[in-house]
C-alpha cells in the first residue's frame, strides 16, 4: 500500500513514523514517474512492516519537494525519523530498485 503524503499528514506519516519511509516524489506529467508507479506499488507489498511506501505529488505540494531539495523526478527519498538517509533519482527496473532499497535498509 502506498500512502499519499501532503502538508497535513507529513508529520504523522513521515516525521513520526516508527519505521523508515520511502517517498516517491512525482508529477502526473512526468513519463518516467508514470513508469515507476507500478514498480513502486508492487514493491510496497514486499516491505510491509519494514519500510513505509508513500508518494508526494510535486505539483500539489511543492513546499515538500523544496524541503527535500528535489530537483529531478522521479526521486525516491528514504527517511528515518523524518530525516533523509538516502535518495534514488530516476526510473529503475523492479530488480534494480529492490537491490538498491535492500542495500540502503541494511545500512540504517
C-alpha positions as CSV (number, residue, x, y, z in Angstrom):
1,X,0.0,0.0,0.0
2,X,1.3,3.5,-0.9
3,X,0.2,6.4,1.2
4,X,-0.4,9.8,-0.3
5,X,1.6,12.4,1.7
6,X,0.8,16.1,1.9
7,X,1.4,19.0,4.2
8,X,-1.4,17.9,6.6
9,X,-0.2,14.4,7.2
10,X,3.6,14.7,6.7
11,X,4.4,15.0,10.4
12,X,2.3,11.9,11.3
13,X,3.2,9.7,8.4
14,X,6.9,10.6,7.8
15,X,8.4,12.5,10.7
16,X,6.9,10.4,13.4
17,X,7.0,7.1,11.6
18,X,8.3,4.2,13.7
19,X,9.9,2.6,10.6
20,X,11.8,4.1,7.7
21,X,9.8,5.8,5.0
22,X,10.4,5.8,1.2
23,X,8.8,8.8,-0.5
24,X,8.2,8.9,-4.3
25,X,8.3,12.5,-5.4
26,X,6.4,12.5,-8.7
27,X,4.2,14.6,-11.1
28,X,1.4,13.4,-13.3
29,X,3.0,14.9,-16.5
30,X,6.3,13.0,-15.9
31,X,6.7,10.0,-18.1
32,X,9.4,8.2,-16.1
33,X,7.3,8.8,-12.9
34,X,4.4,7.0,-14.6
35,X,6.7,4.1,-15.5
36,X,7.9,4.0,-11.9
37,X,4.4,4.0,-10.4
38,X,3.6,0.2,-10.9
39,X,7.1,-0.8,-9.9
40,X,6.8,1.2,-6.7
41,X,3.3,-0.1,-5.9
42,X,4.4,-3.7,-6.4
43,X,7.4,-3.4,-4.2
44,X,5.4,-1.8,-1.4
45,X,3.8,-5.2,-0.8
46,X,7.3,-6.8,-0.2
47,X,8.3,-4.4,2.6
48,X,5.3,-4.4,4.9
49,X,6.4,-3.6,8.5
50,X,10.0,-2.8,7.4
51,X,9.5,0.2,5.1
52,X,6.6,2.6,4.6
53,X,5.9,3.5,1.0
54,X,4.5,6.9,0.3
55,X,4.2,9.4,-2.5
56,X,4.2,13.2,-2.9
57,X,2.8,15.0,-5.9
58,X,5.3,17.8,-6.5
59,X,2.7,19.8,-8.3
60,X,0.3,19.7,-5.3
61,X,3.0,20.1,-2.6
62,X,5.9,22.0,-4.0
63,X,6.9,23.0,-0.4
64,X,7.7,19.4,0.5
65,X,9.7,18.9,-2.7
66,X,11.6,22.1,-1.8
67,X,12.1,20.9,1.8
68,X,14.0,17.9,0.4
69,X,15.8,19.8,-2.4
70,X,14.2,17.6,-5.1
71,X,15.5,18.8,-8.4
72,X,14.6,15.9,-10.7
73,X,11.8,13.4,-10.7
74,X,11.1,10.6,-10.1
75,X,13.0,11.0,-6.9
76,X,12.8,8.4,-4.1
77,X,13.9,9.6,-0.7
78,X,14.3,7.2,2.2
79,X,13.9,8.8,5.6
80,X,14.3,7.7,9.2
81,X,12.9,9.8,12.0
82,X,11.9,12.3,9.4
83,X,15.5,12.9,8.1
84,X,16.8,11.8,4.7
85,X,19.2,8.9,4.8
86,X,19.4,8.2,1.1
87,X,17.9,9.0,-2.3
88,X,17.4,7.3,-5.7
89,X,16.8,9.6,-8.7
90,X,15.4,8.4,-12.0
91,X,13.5,5.3,-13.2
92,X,14.7,1.9,-12.2
93,X,13.5,-1.6,-13.1
94,X,12.0,-3.6,-10.2
95,X,15.0,-5.9,-9.5
96,X,17.5,-2.9,-9.5
97,X,15.3,-0.9,-7.3
98,X,14.7,-3.7,-4.8
99,X,18.5,-4.3,-4.7
100,X,19.1,-0.6,-4.0
101,X,16.4,-0.4,-1.3
102,X,17.8,-3.6,0.4
103,X,21.3,-2.1,0.5
104,X,20.0,1.1,2.0
105,X,17.9,-0.6,4.6
106,X,20.9,-2.8,5.6
107,X,22.9,0.3,6.4
108,X,20.4,2.3,8.5
